[in-house]
Amino acid sequence: MRPGIDVECREVGLRDGIQIQKVFFPTAGKIAWLTAEAAAGMPEIEVCSFVPPKLLPQFADAAEVVAAAKKVEGFRIAALSPNLRGAMDAFNAGVHKLNYVTSVSEEHNLANVRRTIDESIEDFKRIVALRNETAGSEKTILCAGLATALGCSIAGQVPVADVMKLAERFVDAGADEISVSDTVGYANPQQVKDMFTAVMGAFSKQVAVTAHFHDTRGLGLANVYAALETGCRHFDASLAGLGGCPFAPKATGNIVMDDLVFLLEGAGLKTGVDLDKLVEVRDIIAANLPDEPLNGMYAKAGAPKGFVPATQAA
Amino acid sequence: MRPGIDVECREVGLRDGIQIQKVFFPTAGKIAWLTAEAAAGMPEIEVCSFVPPKLLPQFADAAEVVAAAKKVEGFRIAALSPNLRGAMDAFNAGVHKLNYVTSVSEEHNLANVRRTIDESIEDFKRIVALRNETAGSEKTILCAGLATALGCSIAGQVPVADVMKLAERFVDAGADEISVSDTVGYANPQQVKDMFTAVMGAFSKQVAVTAHFHDTRGLGLANVYAALETGCRHFDASLAGLGGCPFAPKATGNIVMDDLVFLLEGAGLKTGVDLDKLVEVRDIIAANLPDEPLNGMYAKAGAPKGFVPATQAA
């Protein structure tokens, strides 16, 4: 965690937010977005996914985007890869962090990455070895994302024990970070409290634990508060709530970054993000995706009278 | 609280939800709405406001709506009145509960009801006396709503001490219930935790304590969860999130009742409300206010696979 901040937000809009967009988000627009959001103080931005362009043409410019991101100072460049091949490309591009996703539900993992969970873990071990052997990538952070950890659109409820077991396997395999993901927006704050109490208790001393919530059923920020109360201090979100999952029908929308930062800053927790500057970055999304409705209540209503964000009060 | 339920939801859409609507919600539509929502299991519905029709023509049919509501069984009929005259009409109509609102912020009280806080309390004392003397109204519940308790669009921040002091004055004056209201949607869950810890600790053994949140800046349901964690078990909301405050610009939208019930039922708390039936009642609003956008994420996304509401699991 960057010195001087209490909670770390991670922008995932440039990956999770645009992966299901049929319109290609122009490379210059992606670079403008990450540059402006880094300038607003965002400590980590997932800038792309290293996947075959045939599968997701949205990320055909992944290497170019990372190259541009490396010229921008002050933030951690993250990228997603579903497999060893993509991880190799990501390491070669010079990302600071690699996100690798496996679903806790076997059915969802098969649908999402066409592998069993065992196969996903074997591939992750090869990625760990590659990271350790690749010159310049020794310090690249490896984050294991546990998708469908709070419910699955195919399997339904997902037991806490299954999440704990998969988290343990990834930590044992060498993950530096665990991301507990409500991929399809099923989570309830009481469930989040139970899940994060268990996960934080078992793993937070060894690895960073991130919460990845969607706002599909309106409970995304309630889930953030529940996770916060268990001590979680890392949260994914996307500016203006862009996002979804191609294999989870109607699971539209990561939690809204601007509303998340408003929640955290209002709770007295420093994010290091300038909320006014952050809201202005929405204009870059609007300019590049003119037909996409932007979510976010703070941007619409503005600051409460007399509101002083924790970062500015410091 | 009705036997067999853990948390009591209160529908305020027929009052708070429609008071700023320029379109008159037809009387038959109001009656259809309250009848259908009572049938879905809603334990309390605020059905109207007793105010001069010149001031708020939306409630010109208040007595007629209460008369119709009395023919519907199984729910508590609440109504709002800003003064003694309205309270008299409400008692004569036969409401089960009277809601009386005073702002914690002096400036907001002057703007909202054109009186000082001291004047508001004096009038409340006269309402208590009238209630005690009116045949058939002895058991009518008197609820003191503390508006702008979590921030004011005129005064800015509102100290916890001011809320505690006003709550104490109302309890001493004879209030049966206290409603802590985020009238303008300023509240943060950390602030709610602090405020409700104080209010619940001081008053919840003597009177019922209700939370009234707006979702103006996206934190409404996070605030619900924070209040729940302090032991609060009474929540106002409006179906499809209708609502606002005529004196608080942009303060649009009570929290969404359907999403609130989804949160509570998913947390294992019985509300007594049938969520499927509740969502169907939205159609009555849509039919009567065709130009009004309806809020609510649960209604759009549907239930998670395998979801069993606590009320149905019982």
Interface residues (C-beta under 8 A of the other chain):
Chain A: G151 C152 S153 I154 A155 G156 Q157 V184 G185 Y186 N188 P189 Q190 Q191 D215 T216 R217 G218 L219 L221 A222 V224 Y225 A226 E229 K250 A251 V256 D259 F262 L263 G266 A267 G268 G296 M297 Y298 K300 A301 G302 P304 K305 G306 F307
Chain B: G151 C152 S153 I154 A155 G156 Q157 V184 G185 Y186 N188 P189 Q190 Q191 D215 T216 R217 G218 L219 L221 A222 V224 Y225 A226 E229 K250 A251 V256 D259 F262 L263 G266 A267 G268 G296 M297 Y298 K300 A301 G302 P304 K305 G306 F307
